[in-house]
Every structure is written in C-alpha cells, then in structure tokens.
C-alpha cells in the first residue's frame, strides 16, 4: 500500500493536481461518513472533471463557438486575383 506522500507524488507525475488538491478532504469525508471506496473515488473523479472543465474554458463556451473567416481575416491574397 502507498503512503500519502507517495500517492501525492504519483498524482503530481500523472498531472492530476486537482485530485491531489481535494484528496485529503475527500479521504476525511469518506472516513467520517463510512463511505464505500467506489463512492469516494467517484466524487474524486467528479472533482477532477469539474476542474478540467473550468480550466479548459469549456464552461465559458469558447470551444463551441465557430468563427467564420471574413474578408479581413485573409491577408496577403491580393496577388491571387
């Protein structure tokens, strides 16, 4: 079994900083409520999913917006005509 510092180091290497940030809180919550492992793990994954969702900008909607190029976005094509 891994110790908490080993788990945190592994999460850092896997670039799961969101999991690392909420791990202690979720462990204490699970111990206090006698939650099953899968329920606790599910909450940890949800935390990471939300963090990635907000960090990448999907919450702001920018990847869904499509910008169609207009005439001013095409630069240096005068030689084509």
MOKAKA-V404779 format. One record per backbone hydrogen bond with DSSP energy under -1.0 kcal/mol. NH is the residue of the N-H (numbers start at 1). CO is the residue of the C=O. Records with the same first field share a line. If there is no record, write none. Layout:
NH: CO ; CO
This chain:
7: 3
8: 4
9: 5
10: 6
11: 7
12: 8
13: 9
14: 10
15: 12
16: 11
20: 16
21: 17
22: 18
23: 19
26: 22
27: 23
28: 24
29: 25
30: 26
31: 27
32: 28
33: 29
35: 30
40: 36
41: 37
42: 38
43: 39
44: 40
45: 41
46: 42
47: 43
48: 44
49: 45
50: 46
51: 47
52: 48
53: 49
54: 50
55: 51
56: 52
59: 53
62: 57
73: 70
80: 77
81: 78
